C-alpha cells in the first residue's frame, strides 16, 4: 500500500476519534448550530424588511450567504481543535505512534467537514421553514452543496495554520474567528455590493466569500437582478472564480499546515 493510502487510512482513524469526541460532548455541535440559526432569524425577520434586493425574495437571497458563513465559521473549529491537542500533549502522543505525519491534519479537517455536513442539514431545514426555495435542477442544487463543502474544507486548512501557530486554545479561538467577520460582512452575503462606497465595491466583489455566495445563488436559482449582482469578471463567472479560489487556498495552506505541524510537533 502506498504512503498516500496509509496517510488517508490513518487520517480516517483520527477523524473518527474527533467525531466520537463530538458525540461525547454534544454541546460542540449544538452551539455550532445555534449561531447560524440566529443569523437566519435576525436577517430574515428583523433586518430583512429594510434591505431590498431587486429581482429576488430577500430570504432566498439571504440563505446562500448564511450557508457559506456557516461552513466558514464551522471550519474555524479546526484551529481550536489543533491548538487544544497541542496544549494537552496529544500531538506528542500521535508522534510516538507508527502513523503518517499528515494523518492528524487530514483527520482533523475531515472530521470538521463531516460536522459541517450535519450542521448544513439542519440549516437546510431552517431555510425551508423561513421560505427559502431552490429553482434549478437537482444536479445544480447538489453541485451547489458540493461547492459549499469544498469551500469549507479549504477554510479548514487555513484554520489549521492558525491553530498550529498560536500558543493556546483561547488565542486560537480569537484568531481563528476574528478574521472571518470582515470577510463575511464585506461581501454580498447580506446586502448588494452596489450599496457600498465606490472604493469598497471592488474589494467586496473580488472577495472569495462573495464569489462562493454568488455561485450558490446561481446554482440554486436565487440570483438577484443585474443591478444588485455587481460588475465585471466576479459577477460574470462566480463558479469558475470560486473553484479557482478553493484550489489556490488548498495549494497554499495544505503544505503550509504540514510544515507548521512538523515544527509544532517537534518543539
Residue pairs with C-beta under 8 A, 6 or more apart in sequence:
1 9
3 100
6 100
7 100
7 102
7 103
7 106
8 106
10 99
10 100
10 103
10 106
10 107
11 100
11 102
11 103
11 104
11 105
11 106
11 107
11 110
12 107
12 110
13 99
13 103
13 107
14 94
14 103
14 104
14 106
14 107
14 108
14 111
15 106
15 107
15 108
15 110
15 111
15 114
16 107
16 111
17 107
17 111
18 81
18 107
18 108
18 111
18 112
19 111
19 114
19 115
21 28
22 28
22 29
22 111
22 115
28 77
29 115
29 118
29 119
32 73
32 74
32 77
32 115
32 119
33 119
33 122
33 123
35 73
36 66
36 69
36 70
36 73
36 119
36 123
36 126
37 122
37 123
37 126
39 66
39 69
40 62
40 63
40 66
40 123
40 126
40 127
40 130
41 130
43 51
43 62
43 66
43 190
44 58
44 59
44 62
44 130
44 131
45 130
47 190
48 58
48 59
48 62
51 58
51 190
51 191
52 58
53 61
53 192
53 224
53 228
54 192
54 224
54 225
54 227
54 228
55 223
55 224
55 225
55 226
55 227
55 228
56 217
56 222
56 223
56 224
56 225
56 228
57 131
59 130
59 131
59 132
60 131
60 132
60 133
60 222
61 217
61 222
61 224
62 132
62 190
63 127
63 130
63 132
63 222
64 189
64 213
64 214
64 216
64 217
64 220
64 222
65 184
65 187
65 188
65 189
65 190
65 213
66 123
66 127
66 189
67 120
67 123
67 127
67 148
67 216
68 148
68 151
68 184
68 189
68 209
68 212
68 213
68 216
69 184
69 189
70 116
70 119
70 120
70 123
71 116
71 119
71 120
71 148
71 149
71 151
71 152
71 155
72 151
72 152
72 155
72 180
72 183
72 184
72 209
73 177
73 180
74 112
74 115
74 116
74 119
74 152
75 112
75 113
75 116
75 152
75 153
75 155
75 156
75 158
75 159
76 155
76 159
76 176
76 177
76 180
77 112
77 115
77 159
77 176
78 108
78 109
78 112
78 156
78 157
78 159
78 160
78 163
78 176
79 159
79 160
79 162
79 163
79 166
79 172
79 173
79 175
79 176
80 163
80 169
80 172
80 173
80 176
81 108
81 112
81 163
82 91
82 104
82 105
82 108
82 160
82 163
82 164
82 172
83 163
83 164
83 166
83 168
83 169
83 171
83 172
84 90
84 169
84 172
85 91
85 94
85 104
86 163
86 164
86 264
87 168
87 169
91 104
91 261
91 264
91 265
92 265
94 103
94 104
94 265
95 265
100 106
101 258
101 261
101 262
101 265
102 258
104 261
105 157
105 160
105 257
105 258
105 261
108 156
108 160
109 153
109 156
109 157
109 160
112 152
112 156
113 149
113 152
113 153
113 156
116 149
116 152
117 149
120 145
120 148
120 149
132 222
134 141
134 220
134 221
134 222
135 220
135 221
135 222
136 219
136 220
136 221
140 219
140 220
140 221
141 219
141 220
143 219
144 215
144 216
144 219
144 220
147 212
147 215
147 216
147 219
147 239
147 242
147 243
147 246
148 212
148 216
150 246
151 212
151 242
151 245
151 246
153 250
154 245
154 246
154 249
154 250
154 253
155 249
157 249
157 250
157 253
157 254
157 257
158 249
158 253
159 176
160 253
160 257
160 260
160 261
161 253
161 256
161 257
161 260
162 172
162 175
162 176
163 172
163 176
164 257
164 260
164 261
164 263
164 264
165 260
166 172
166 175
183 207
183 208
183 209
184 209
186 200
186 203
186 204
186 207
187 193
187 204
187 207
187 209
187 210
187 213
188 204
188 205
188 210
188 213
188 214
188 230
189 209
189 210
189 213
192 224
192 227
192 228
192 229
192 230
193 201
193 204
193 205
193 210
193 230
194 201
194 227
194 228
194 230
196 204
201 230
202 232
204 210
204 230
205 230
205 231
205 232
205 234
205 235
206 234
208 241
208 242
208 245
208 249
210 230
210 234
210 238
211 234
211 238
211 241
211 242
211 245
212 238
212 242
212 245
214 223
214 229
214 230
214 234
214 235
214 238
215 238
215 239
215 241
215 242
216 222
217 223
217 224
218 238
218 239
219 239
223 229
229 235
233 241
234 241
